[in-house]
Amino acid sequence: MSELKIDDRLWSTKARNLSPYVPGEQPQHDNLCKLNTNENPFPPSKKVAEAISALLAKQADELRLYPAPESDELRAALANSHNLDSNQVFVGNGSDEVLALVFASFFMKERPILAPDISYSFYPVYAQTFGVELVKIALEADFSIDPDAYRQPCSGIIIANPNAPTGLLLSLVDIRKLASEHPNAVVVIDEAYIDFAQVEGANSVSAISLINELDNLLVTQTFSKSRSLAGLRVGMAFGNASLIEALTRMKNSFNSYPLDKLAQAGATASVLDTEYFKDTCQQVIDLRQSLISELTALDFTVLPSQANFVFARPHDGDASSVASALREQGIIVRHFNTPRISEYLRITVGTAEQHQRLITALKELNA
Ligand SMILES: *Cc1c(COP(=O)(O)O)cnc(C)c1O
């Protein structure tokens, strides 16, 4: 096949100037140990497939007709599970889409937005897409977030909590402080990994518990990690009804049906299966602890992760070589060749079998 030559003559200036997000690779070989994109090692609740099959078995009309534009049942189930009103819940086609609508709804203003210098790499991409100035606030030397560093004029703040790729958790006290110190900015807490966070003595670590108190706080979450449904594409946002209304207006000015019927049915079934959800989250948390111990025993420095991945530095700091050597064994982990973190690897928490394969390979490297 001849190489395709891209001709951008007909492109808008906007399209020409984009630098799109590059997702972690999804290689298709057999027997790969895929620990690079933070997918859940466990399957989704069986109730998800049951709900989708039941819907398809019902009648052909299910797919002939448009889905519920506002995903009412799913939003009601989410609201119910968090003791909220449905008008405090928004859903979208993955939390990436929800975040895009957040940028368009709240951040396209005169003032810049603030985000940690080391965080989810999609934020700078959205900033560029929507013409928003993003000011990066440096993490502390230990990769923690200092809320005092955010005391500057802005139209918004966006922080992943637990942060990616560090896995560190910001406390609710600090989140409350950030939101109350910036009453005229929307503070977005991206809780893609929050269901894996566990703080002794605290009955809630999610900032959802603060939204009735802080009307400029918006919390986003996803079904992709803790609910094992990355392939279904469902994400959500929680906030006061006025913030949710802005997101709904933006959605309906772009795509009124972002969630198809199968996604709505599957996601709703997942929310209703609380027991399975809690059980698999706890298993991931336990596996995370054993992975941290095993890596520490191999002289890795491992940050105290509250997510379903660990951020680990091999003793010589040559993370890039370790990633390449693992790849030769069919084990894929994520290495970011960017300032401050190039000596670290982000390793997704997998099954006990996957961990064994990883640790065996690392021991062979050391030998
Ligand atoms: C995975 C991830 C997302 C995106 O989740 P989707 O719902 O799959 O789009 C958003 N934010 C962070 C920090 C993530 O790691």
The ligand as an SDF file (V2000), in Angstrom:
LIG
                    3D

 15 15  0  0  0  0  0  0  0  0999 V2000
   -9.3360    7.4420   32.5850 C   0  0  0  0  0  0  0  0  0  0  0  0
   -9.4310    8.8670   32.9670 C   0  0  0  0  0  0  0  0  0  0  0  0
  -10.4530    9.6860   32.4700 C   0  0  0  0  0  0  0  0  0  0  0  0
  -11.3170    9.2810   31.3110 C   0  0  0  0  0  0  0  0  0  0  0  0
  -12.2420    8.3890   31.5420 O   0  0  0  0  0  0  0  0  0  0  0  0
  -13.2830    7.9730   30.4300 P   0  0  0  0  0  0  0  0  0  0  0  0
  -14.5510    7.9800   31.1880 O   0  0  0  0  0  0  0  0  0  0  0  0
  -12.8640    6.6180   29.9840 O   0  0  0  0  0  0  0  0  0  0  0  0
  -13.2880    8.9740   29.3170 O   0  0  0  0  0  0  0  0  0  0  0  0
  -10.5790   10.9720   32.9580 C   0  0  0  0  0  0  0  0  0  0  0  0
   -9.7070   11.4560   33.8520 N   0  0  0  0  0  0  0  0  0  0  0  0
   -8.6900   10.7340   34.3150 C   0  0  0  0  0  0  0  0  0  0  0  0
   -7.7560   11.3300   35.3000 C   0  0  0  0  0  0  0  0  0  0  0  0
   -8.5170    9.4200   33.8730 C   0  0  0  0  0  0  0  0  0  0  0  0
   -7.4740    8.7130   34.2910 O   0  0  0  0  0  0  0  0  0  0  0  0
  1  2  1  0
  2  3  1  0
  2 14  2  0
  3  4  1  0
  3 10  2  0
  4  5  1  0
  5  6  1  0
  6  7  2  0
  6  8  1  0
  6  9  1  0
 10 11  1  0
 11 12  2  0
 12 13  1  0
 12 14  1  0
 14 15  1  0
M  END
$$$$
